Amino acid sequence: MKIHGWGNFPFVDSEVKYSSDYSKIQDYILKQNQVIPSGLFRSYGDSALAEHTFSSLRLKRFLKFDLENGVLATEAGVSFAEINEVTIPQGWFLPVTPGTKFVTVGGAIASDVHGKNHHKSGTFGEFVNRFKLMLSDGSILNCSKLENPELYHATIGGMGLTGIILEAEFNLQKIRTSVIEQKTLKIRNLDELLAKFEEFSDFTYSVSWFDTSAHGKNAGRALLYLGEHSKSNEFNLDYKSKGKLIDLPFNFPNFSTNSAFLNLANKAYFAKEFKREKNFTTNFDTFYYPLDAIHNWNRVYGKRGFAQYQFVIPFENAAENLKKVLSVIEKYGQTSFVTVLKVFGESNENYLSFPKKGYTLAMDFPISRKSLEMFDMLDKIIASADGRLYLTKDSRMSAEFFQAGYPNLYKFREIKSKYDPNNKFNSLQSIRLGI
Ligand SMILES: Cc1cc2nc3c(=O)[nH]c(=O)nc-3n(C[C@H](O)[C@H](O)[C@H](O)COP(=O)(O)OP(=O)(O)OC[C@H]3O[C@@H](n4cnc5c(N)ncnc54)[C@H](O)[C@@H]3O)c2cc1C
């Protein structure tokens, strides 16, 4: 079958194997020369793509839920959407969640995903106590900070390249209600936005949507979303996962991705907020997962697909570097609609984990000759700012740029060659990047 990531670029013919039986998975792995694990394919590029893919989507069991201490163990194919249904009504919530709930536990560990609270809580992987990993020889190892710690740090953020995560145990955070108290600020430009992130750094959750159609003195105008878990007695723990509100059944025509259309969409989105500041309460799904309301929204970008360009750069000279990025986008006449700026806290010990202290900006652009050329220009700015790109979003960066941005790659390679000496676990991405 043809498989692809969320960006619909690239596509590859793949034989996808499903199984819930560990001994059958073992037999399968032993027979393969090459395989990559996959989950719900919410990675944007080619990290879960290969000619042979093992899908975790039949590994669906909940194994343990310690209600007193908020410890959950599940198999790797359980999704965050399924976890929310079970744990929120019991007063426990994921400690870290990405901007979609349609990710599996295995995928979240392999990408070491971050959420709107990275500056306070770090990544999802930092809450993982232990997991079981199937290696290239079919053996199954327990990994934790104490048991096989190097494999533990290589696998969290390791993009499926060390083996198949079968099951994992992780800690949840206690919540009193399923309601978020939200503050939305309308911001005039980039300097004001960075100042507001600093001013409101005590908020547990912060994220901004950024208008890339604005230039000159308005460049970087944004909506800043801040949130806290409500503790008010007015609310309870009722939670019903919101289904899709709109379904896009086909790819949109190309006009929807041209810059004039996207410029208008950006302006309209910024204009929808009238007030400089708004305070209100909202539910979890609307706050954490706004894009999940539109099923298959990735089809908006048409048949050619799109790439999400997500980088992190240190705080030092950040305003200047972000302005350089915006001016390159303007020069190439490109506009992104889903544009998200967040603050990252400290990096962790996982060898290929993406976050490090600074700002991260994610932008979506349709694939075209022009946008691919623009990405190469942006890479130069990010490289000279000592930044890097997020593997789970990438479909096109060069091996040199990747290797310069990930200084612990050599440690990862040592562990990979020890546990996967024949390089059985590889993806289109790992081959392209020489991992
Ligand atoms: C709308 C949207 C918003 C997003 N927001 C964020 C965000 O805020 N923060 C963030 O960090 N990410 C975000 N992402 C990216 C997403 O969280 C990651 O790509 C995540 O890894 C996807 O999980 P998945 O189950 O779909 O895995 P897949 O996309 O199928 O696979 C991703 C990687 O995990 C590996 N993998 C999958 N299952 C296993 C397994 N069982 N064992 C070993 N390796 C495995 C694959 O080999 C691959 O390298 C977003 C994605 C979308 C579409």
The ligand as an SDF file (V2000), in Angstrom:
LIG
                    3D

 53 58  0  0  0  0  0  0  0  0999 V2000
   -1.7760   18.5820   14.0020 C   0  0  0  0  0  0  0  0  0  0  0  0
   -0.4910   18.1070   14.5960 C   0  0  0  0  0  0  0  0  0  0  0  0
    0.0270   18.7590   15.6770 C   0  0  0  0  0  0  0  0  0  0  0  0
    1.2190   18.3290   16.2670 C   0  0  0  0  0  0  0  0  0  0  0  0
    1.7000   18.9980   17.3440 N   0  0  0  0  0  0  0  0  0  0  0  0
    2.8590   18.6040   17.9170 C   0  0  0  0  0  0  0  0  0  0  0  0
    3.3550   19.2570   19.0880 C   0  0  0  0  0  0  0  0  0  0  0  0
    2.7480   20.2220   19.5890 O   0  0  0  0  0  0  0  0  0  0  0  0
    4.5010   18.7840   19.6410 N   0  0  0  0  0  0  0  0  0  0  0  0
    5.1530   17.7050   19.1230 C   0  0  0  0  0  0  0  0  0  0  0  0
    6.1940   17.3100   19.6950 O   0  0  0  0  0  0  0  0  0  0  0  0
    4.7170   17.0570   18.0290 N   0  0  0  0  0  0  0  0  0  0  0  0
    3.5800   17.4880   17.4240 C   0  0  0  0  0  0  0  0  0  0  0  0
    3.1170   16.8130   16.3140 N   0  0  0  0  0  0  0  0  0  0  0  0
    3.8820   15.6720   15.8080 C   0  0  0  0  0  0  0  0  0  0  0  0
    3.4570   14.3410   16.4790 C   0  0  0  0  0  0  0  0  0  0  0  0
    3.2620   14.5110   17.8600 O   0  0  0  0  0  0  0  0  0  0  0  0
    4.5900   13.3050   16.3160 C   0  0  0  0  0  0  0  0  0  0  0  0
    4.9390   13.1890   14.9630 O   0  0  0  0  0  0  0  0  0  0  0  0
    4.2450   11.9230   16.8400 C   0  0  0  0  0  0  0  0  0  0  0  0
    5.4080   11.1410   16.8680 O   0  0  0  0  0  0  0  0  0  0  0  0
    3.1930   11.2120   15.9740 C   0  0  0  0  0  0  0  0  0  0  0  0
    2.8460    9.9700   16.5660 O   0  0  0  0  0  0  0  0  0  0  0  0
    2.3170    8.7760   15.6530 P   0  0  0  0  0  0  0  0  0  0  0  0
    1.7500    7.7440   16.5280 O   0  0  0  0  0  0  0  0  0  0  0  0
    1.4530    9.3110   14.5750 O   0  0  0  0  0  0  0  0  0  0  0  0
    3.6940    8.2310   15.0600 O   0  0  0  0  0  0  0  0  0  0  0  0
    4.1660    8.0890   13.5200 P   0  0  0  0  0  0  0  0  0  0  0  0
    4.0300    9.4020   12.8400 O   0  0  0  0  0  0  0  0  0  0  0  0
    3.5100    6.9490   12.8850 O   0  0  0  0  0  0  0  0  0  0  0  0
    5.7250    7.7980   13.7610 O   0  0  0  0  0  0  0  0  0  0  0  0
    6.5700    8.8230   14.2340 C   0  0  0  0  0  0  0  0  0  0  0  0
    7.9240    8.2360   14.6530 C   0  0  0  0  0  0  0  0  0  0  0  0
    7.7270    7.3400   15.7470 O   0  0  0  0  0  0  0  0  0  0  0  0
    8.2610    6.0540   15.4410 C   0  0  0  0  0  0  0  0  0  0  0  0
    7.3870    5.0690   16.0940 N   0  0  0  0  0  0  0  0  0  0  0  0
    6.0420    4.9710   15.9960 C   0  0  0  0  0  0  0  0  0  0  0  0
    5.5960    3.9430   16.7370 N   0  0  0  0  0  0  0  0  0  0  0  0
    6.6690    3.3770   17.3170 C   0  0  0  0  0  0  0  0  0  0  0  0
    6.8710    2.2570   18.1740 C   0  0  0  0  0  0  0  0  0  0  0  0
    5.8580    1.5000   18.6100 N   0  0  0  0  0  0  0  0  0  0  0  0
    8.1370    1.9500   18.5500 N   0  0  0  0  0  0  0  0  0  0  0  0
    9.1820    2.6890   18.1360 C   0  0  0  0  0  0  0  0  0  0  0  0
    9.0640    3.7580   17.3300 N   0  0  0  0  0  0  0  0  0  0  0  0
    7.8240    4.0990   16.9120 C   0  0  0  0  0  0  0  0  0  0  0  0
    8.2450    5.9770   13.9200 C   0  0  0  0  0  0  0  0  0  0  0  0
    9.2160    5.0620   13.4460 O   0  0  0  0  0  0  0  0  0  0  0  0
    8.5590    7.4220   13.5410 C   0  0  0  0  0  0  0  0  0  0  0  0
    9.9470    7.6240   13.5430 O   0  0  0  0  0  0  0  0  0  0  0  0
    1.9150   17.2070   15.7200 C   0  0  0  0  0  0  0  0  0  0  0  0
    1.3970   16.5430   14.6020 C   0  0  0  0  0  0  0  0  0  0  0  0
    0.1970   16.9820   14.0400 C   0  0  0  0  0  0  0  0  0  0  0  0
   -0.3470   16.2560   12.8450 C   0  0  0  0  0  0  0  0  0  0  0  0
  1  2  1  0
  2  3  1  0
  2 52  2  0
  3  4  2  0
  4  5  1  0
  4 50  1  0
  5  6  2  0
  6  7  1  0
  6 13  1  0
  7  8  2  0
  7  9  1  0
  9 10  1  0
 10 11  2  0
 10 12  1  0
 12 13  2  0
 13 14  1  0
 14 15  1  0
 14 50  1  0
 15 16  1  0
 16 17  1  0
 16 18  1  0
 18 19  1  0
 18 20  1  0
 20 21  1  0
 20 22  1  0
 22 23  1  0
 23 24  1  0
 24 25  2  0
 24 26  1  0
 24 27  1  0
 27 28  1  0
 28 29  2  0
 28 30  1  0
 28 31  1  0
 31 32  1  0
 32 33  1  0
 33 34  1  0
 33 48  1  0
 34 35  1  0
 35 36  1  0
 35 46  1  0
 36 37  1  0
 36 45  1  0
 37 38  2  0
 38 39  1  0
 39 40  1  0
 39 45  2  0
 40 41  1  0
 40 42  2  0
 42 43  1  0
 43 44  2  0
 44 45  1  0
 46 47  1  0
 46 48  1  0
 48 49  1  0
 50 51  2  0
 51 52  1  0
 52 53  1  0
M  END
$$$$
